[in-house]
Amino acid sequence: MKIIKQEVTELKDQLLIWKSLFGGDIIEDRLQGDCGRIDSYNFDFFELFIFHIQFTEEVTVKRILLPEKYYPILFSDSLVFEPYGEMVTKARVDKSAITGVFFSNASDQITYPAHVPFTLIVFRLKEKSFLEFVSPESSFFERIHEEQYFIYEMLTAEMKLSYDAILQNKGISKTDKNILYAHGLILLSLFAQEADLRKNLKSSKLDNQKRLVIIRIKNLILQDLSVPIDMNYLVKFAGMSETYIRMYFKDVFGMSINSFYQYYRIEYAKELLITTNLSVSEIAFRLGYSHLGHFIKIFKRQYGVTPKKLQKMLESD
């Protein structure tokens, strides 16, 4: 296993560290090697790293908090991030529809898998920039100063649009870089918006084992959003009572387990509308809705428009 300590503050130093471990050549803001490539951009508001990578062995990145704090936010459409040990997060490849976003304000470490290709977008924001970015009225603003604070989020359909735009951007011309910056701001804004939904997040108060169990329950729910939650099965799976499952789940995700299921059920429906040619009725059926009218009503309540209207808006674009 190779280990990278992120103690430096200069963007180019980061590429030099990766180069020292994996070889390759740095040409302008890109490291190209046998494991893939890492593109880097230094904007006024944030630093941006784009990974197209396949490691030959596990890699652990250790983040050391510096006198001048910075906040990393990780997005991936092929990785999920899960607590693995004390102050350790493990990334694993998961090609499910809704995958991973990770944020922590702690001196922690992340282990990345070997022998599987994945893409990853990493933002680094200095504390001053981060606090300007997050609304002072938001609950997220209040919580980021807590010790050992973690967020394990899902990559929503809106995030995926900007994520893909960043991956596909060549980043060569001034226009390319302006577009990269714009999509970076959109992605960060959507993250802050989702994080602020977790009004009463207390995950930093849970021990790592309980947090891992709750994350695994979340993954079970997301595996098949057409199937209602089976609490009897989850009780056996988790080895804890229904009361504790519901309490801990809300602590980690800031919403009840039922609200979470319904929210991401409709979120997945929206993703299918955006990324496939399925009809509204086909999507409703796929997600287990027996009454189309009920599906439309819930969708409109969550997004302010009917699925059909959203489809027409996408077609007009």
C-alpha positions as CSV (number, residue, x, y, z in Angstrom):
1,M,0.0,0.0,0.0
2,K,1.3,3.5,-0.9
3,I,0.6,6.4,1.4
4,I,0.3,10.1,0.5
5,K,0.4,12.8,3.2
6,Q,-1.4,15.9,2.1
7,E,0.6,18.5,4.2
8,V,1.5,20.9,1.4
9,T,-0.5,23.9,0.4
10,E,0.7,24.5,-3.2
11,L,-1.2,22.8,-5.9
12,K,1.8,21.9,-8.0
13,D,3.3,20.2,-5.0
14,Q,0.4,17.8,-5.0
15,L,1.2,16.7,-8.6
16,L,4.9,16.3,-7.6
17,I,3.9,14.0,-4.7
18,W,1.8,11.8,-7.0
19,K,4.6,11.8,-9.5
20,S,7.1,10.6,-6.9
21,L,4.9,7.6,-6.1
22,F,3.6,6.6,-9.5
23,G,6.0,8.2,-12.0
24,G,4.7,9.8,-15.2
25,D,5.3,13.3,-16.6
26,I,3.9,16.7,-15.6
27,I,3.0,18.8,-18.5
28,E,1.6,22.2,-17.5
29,D,-1.3,21.2,-15.1
30,R,-1.5,17.5,-15.9
31,L,0.3,14.4,-14.6
32,Q,0.1,11.6,-17.1
33,G,1.4,8.1,-16.1
34,D,0.8,4.4,-16.3
35,C,-2.0,4.6,-13.7
36,G,-3.9,7.3,-15.6
37,R,-3.9,11.0,-15.3
38,I,-4.6,13.8,-12.8
39,D,-5.6,17.3,-14.0
40,S,-5.3,20.2,-11.7
41,Y,-6.6,23.8,-11.8
42,N,-5.9,26.6,-9.4
43,F,-8.9,29.1,-9.4
44,D,-9.2,32.1,-7.1
45,F,-12.0,30.4,-5.1
46,F,-10.9,26.8,-5.0
47,E,-8.3,24.2,-6.2
48,L,-9.7,21.5,-8.5
49,F,-8.2,18.0,-9.1
50,I,-9.7,15.6,-11.7
51,F,-8.7,12.0,-11.5
52,H,-9.0,9.4,-14.3
53,I,-7.1,6.7,-12.5
54,Q,-6.6,3.0,-11.9
55,F,-4.1,2.2,-9.1
56,T,-2.0,-1.0,-9.2
57,E,-2.2,-1.2,-5.4
58,E,-4.3,0.4,-2.6
59,V,-3.5,4.0,-2.0
60,T,-4.1,5.8,1.3
61,V,-4.2,9.6,1.4
62,K,-3.7,11.1,4.8
63,R,-4.9,14.7,5.3
64,I,-3.1,16.7,8.0
65,L,-4.8,19.8,9.2
66,L,-2.7,22.9,8.7
67,P,-2.6,26.2,10.6
68,E,-4.4,27.6,7.5
69,K,-7.3,25.2,7.3
70,Y,-8.7,23.9,4.0
71,Y,-11.7,21.8,3.3
72,P,-11.6,19.0,0.7
73,I,-14.9,17.9,-0.9
74,L,-14.8,14.7,-3.0
75,F,-17.3,13.8,-5.8
76,S,-17.4,10.5,-7.7
77,D,-19.8,8.7,-10.0
78,S,-18.0,5.4,-9.5
79,L,-17.0,5.4,-5.8
80,V,-18.9,5.3,-2.5
81,F,-17.2,6.5,0.7
82,E,-17.7,4.5,3.9
83,P,-16.3,4.7,7.4
84,Y,-13.9,1.8,7.9
85,G,-11.9,2.4,11.0
86,E,-11.0,5.1,13.5
87,M,-10.6,8.3,11.4
88,V,-10.4,6.1,8.3
89,T,-12.7,6.2,5.2
90,K,-12.6,3.6,2.5
91,A,-13.6,4.3,-1.0
92,R,-15.0,1.3,-3.0
93,V,-16.2,1.1,-6.6
94,D,-20.0,1.0,-6.9
95,K,-21.6,1.6,-10.3
96,S,-25.1,2.1,-8.8
97,A,-27.1,5.1,-10.0
98,I,-26.5,7.2,-6.9
99,T,-23.0,7.2,-5.6
100,G,-20.6,9.2,-3.5
101,V,-19.8,12.6,-2.1
102,F,-17.6,12.9,0.9
103,F,-16.6,15.8,3.2
104,S,-14.7,15.9,6.5
105,N,-13.2,18.6,8.6
106,A,-10.9,16.2,10.5
107,S,-7.4,14.9,10.1
108,D,-8.4,11.7,8.5
109,Q,-7.3,9.3,5.8
110,I,-9.0,7.8,2.7
111,T,-8.1,4.4,1.2
112,Y,-8.6,4.0,-2.6
113,P,-9.0,0.6,-4.3
114,A,-6.6,-1.1,-6.7
115,H,-7.1,-2.7,-10.1
116,V,-10.3,-0.9,-10.9
117,P,-10.7,2.3,-13.0
118,F,-12.6,5.2,-11.4
119,T,-13.1,8.9,-11.8
120,L,-12.9,11.4,-8.9
121,I,-13.3,15.2,-8.6
122,V,-11.6,16.8,-5.6
123,F,-12.1,20.4,-4.5
124,R,-9.9,22.1,-2.0
125,L,-11.2,25.3,-0.4
126,K,-9.3,27.4,2.1
127,E,-11.4,28.1,5.2
128,K,-11.9,31.7,4.4
129,S,-13.3,30.9,0.9
130,F,-15.4,28.1,2.3
131,L,-17.1,30.3,4.9
132,E,-17.8,32.9,2.2
133,F,-19.4,30.2,0.1
134,V,-21.6,28.7,2.8
135,S,-24.5,30.9,4.0
136,P,-24.0,32.0,7.7
137,E,-27.7,31.2,8.3
138,S,-27.3,27.6,7.3
139,S,-27.1,24.8,9.8
140,F,-24.2,23.5,7.8
141,F,-22.2,26.7,8.6
142,E,-22.7,26.1,12.3
143,R,-21.7,22.5,12.2
144,I,-18.4,22.6,10.2
145,H,-16.5,23.8,13.3
146,E,-17.4,20.6,15.2
147,E,-14.6,18.0,15.6
148,Q,-14.6,14.9,13.5
149,Y,-17.5,15.9,11.4
150,F,-18.3,13.8,8.4
151,I,-20.8,14.0,5.5
152,Y,-21.5,11.0,3.3
153,E,-23.8,12.3,0.6
154,M,-25.3,11.0,-2.7
155,L,-24.4,12.3,-6.1
156,T,-27.8,13.7,-7.2
157,A,-29.0,14.0,-10.8
158,E,-28.2,17.8,-10.8
159,M,-24.7,17.1,-9.5
160,K,-24.1,14.5,-12.1
161,L,-24.8,17.0,-14.9
162,S,-22.0,19.3,-13.7
163,Y,-19.8,16.3,-12.8
164,D,-20.0,15.0,-16.3
165,A,-19.4,18.5,-17.8
166,I,-16.2,18.8,-15.7
167,L,-14.9,15.4,-16.7
168,Q,-15.6,16.1,-20.4
169,N,-14.0,19.6,-20.4
170,K,-10.6,19.8,-22.1
171,G,-9.5,22.6,-19.8
172,I,-7.2,24.1,-22.5
173,S,-8.6,27.4,-23.6
174,K,-9.7,30.3,-21.4
175,T,-13.3,29.5,-22.3
176,D,-12.8,25.9,-21.2
177,K,-11.5,27.0,-17.8
178,N,-14.3,29.5,-17.3
179,I,-16.8,26.7,-17.9
180,L,-14.9,24.5,-15.5
181,Y,-15.0,27.2,-12.9
182,A,-18.8,27.7,-13.4
183,H,-19.6,24.0,-13.1
184,G,-17.3,23.8,-10.1
185,L,-19.3,26.5,-8.4
186,I,-22.6,24.7,-9.3
187,L,-21.3,21.4,-7.9
188,L,-20.2,23.1,-4.6
189,S,-23.5,25.0,-4.4
190,L,-25.5,21.8,-4.8
191,F,-23.4,20.1,-2.2
192,A,-24.0,22.9,0.3
193,Q,-27.7,22.7,-0.5
194,E,-27.9,19.0,0.2
195,A,-25.8,19.2,3.3
196,D,-28.1,21.9,4.7
197,L,-31.0,19.4,4.5
198,R,-29.4,17.5,7.3
199,K,-30.6,19.9,9.9
200,N,-29.8,17.8,13.0
201,L,-26.8,15.9,11.9
202,K,-25.0,14.3,14.9
203,S,-22.9,11.7,13.2
204,S,-19.7,13.0,14.9
205,K,-21.2,11.8,18.2
206,L,-21.7,8.2,16.9
207,D,-18.9,5.7,17.2
208,N,-17.4,4.4,14.0
209,Q,-19.0,1.0,14.2
210,K,-22.6,2.3,14.5
211,R,-21.9,4.9,11.7
212,L,-20.7,2.1,9.4
213,V,-23.8,0.0,10.1
214,I,-26.0,2.9,9.2
215,I,-24.1,3.6,6.0
216,R,-24.6,0.0,5.0
217,I,-28.3,0.2,5.7
218,K,-28.3,3.3,3.4
219,N,-26.6,1.3,0.7
220,L,-29.1,-1.5,1.1
221,I,-32.0,0.9,0.6
222,L,-30.4,2.5,-2.5
223,Q,-29.7,-0.9,-4.1
224,D,-33.4,-1.3,-5.1
225,L,-35.6,1.8,-4.7
226,S,-38.6,-0.1,-6.1
227,V,-38.7,-2.2,-2.9
228,P,-40.3,-0.8,0.3
229,I,-38.1,-0.7,3.4
230,D,-38.3,-4.0,5.3
231,M,-37.6,-3.0,8.9
232,N,-37.7,-6.6,10.2
233,Y,-34.8,-7.5,7.8
234,L,-32.9,-4.3,8.8
235,V,-33.2,-5.2,12.5
236,K,-31.6,-8.6,11.8
237,F,-29.0,-7.1,9.4
238,A,-27.9,-4.4,11.9
239,G,-28.2,-6.4,15.1
240,M,-30.0,-3.5,16.8
241,S,-33.6,-2.5,17.6
242,E,-35.8,-0.6,15.1
243,T,-35.9,2.3,17.6
244,Y,-32.1,2.6,17.5
245,I,-31.9,2.2,13.7
246,R,-34.4,5.0,13.2
247,M,-32.6,7.2,15.7
248,Y,-29.1,6.6,14.4
249,F,-30.2,6.9,10.8
250,K,-31.6,10.4,11.5
251,D,-28.4,11.3,13.3
252,V,-26.3,10.4,10.3
253,F,-28.5,11.7,7.5
254,G,-30.6,14.3,9.2
255,M,-33.9,12.8,8.0
256,S,-36.0,9.8,8.9
257,I,-35.3,6.5,7.2
258,N,-38.7,6.7,5.4
259,S,-38.2,10.3,4.3
260,F,-34.7,9.3,3.0
261,Y,-36.2,6.4,1.0
262,Q,-39.0,8.6,-0.5
263,Y,-36.6,11.5,-1.3
264,Y,-34.1,9.3,-3.2
265,R,-36.8,7.3,-4.8
266,I,-38.0,10.4,-6.5
267,E,-34.4,11.7,-7.0
268,Y,-33.7,8.4,-8.9
269,A,-36.9,9.0,-11.0
270,K,-35.6,12.4,-11.9
271,E,-32.3,10.9,-12.9
272,L,-34.1,8.4,-15.2
273,L,-36.0,11.2,-16.8
274,I,-32.8,13.1,-17.5
275,T,-30.6,10.2,-18.6
276,T,-33.0,7.7,-20.4
277,N,-35.9,7.7,-22.9
278,L,-38.3,5.9,-20.5
279,S,-41.8,7.3,-20.3
280,V,-43.2,8.7,-17.1
281,S,-45.4,5.6,-16.6
282,E,-42.4,3.3,-17.2
283,I,-40.4,5.1,-14.6
284,A,-43.2,5.0,-12.1
285,F,-43.7,1.3,-12.7
286,R,-39.9,0.6,-12.4
287,L,-39.9,2.3,-9.0
288,G,-42.8,0.3,-7.7
289,Y,-45.6,2.9,-7.9
290,S,-48.9,1.2,-8.6
291,H,-50.8,4.5,-9.1
292,L,-49.3,6.9,-11.7
293,G,-51.2,9.8,-10.2
294,H,-49.7,9.3,-6.8
295,F,-46.2,9.2,-8.3
296,I,-46.8,12.5,-10.2
297,K,-48.2,14.1,-7.1
298,I,-45.1,13.2,-5.0
299,F,-42.7,14.2,-7.8
300,K,-44.3,17.7,-8.1
301,R,-44.3,18.2,-4.4
302,Q,-40.5,17.5,-4.3
303,Y,-39.5,19.4,-7.5
304,G,-42.3,21.9,-8.2
305,V,-43.1,20.5,-11.6
306,T,-44.7,17.3,-12.9
307,P,-42.4,14.7,-14.5
308,K,-44.0,15.2,-17.9
309,K,-43.3,19.0,-17.7
310,L,-39.7,18.3,-16.7
311,Q,-39.4,16.0,-19.7
312,K,-40.7,18.7,-22.1
313,M,-38.3,21.2,-20.6
314,L,-35.4,18.8,-21.2
315,E,-36.5,18.2,-24.8
316,S,-36.7,21.9,-25.5
317,D,-33.1,22.3,-24.3
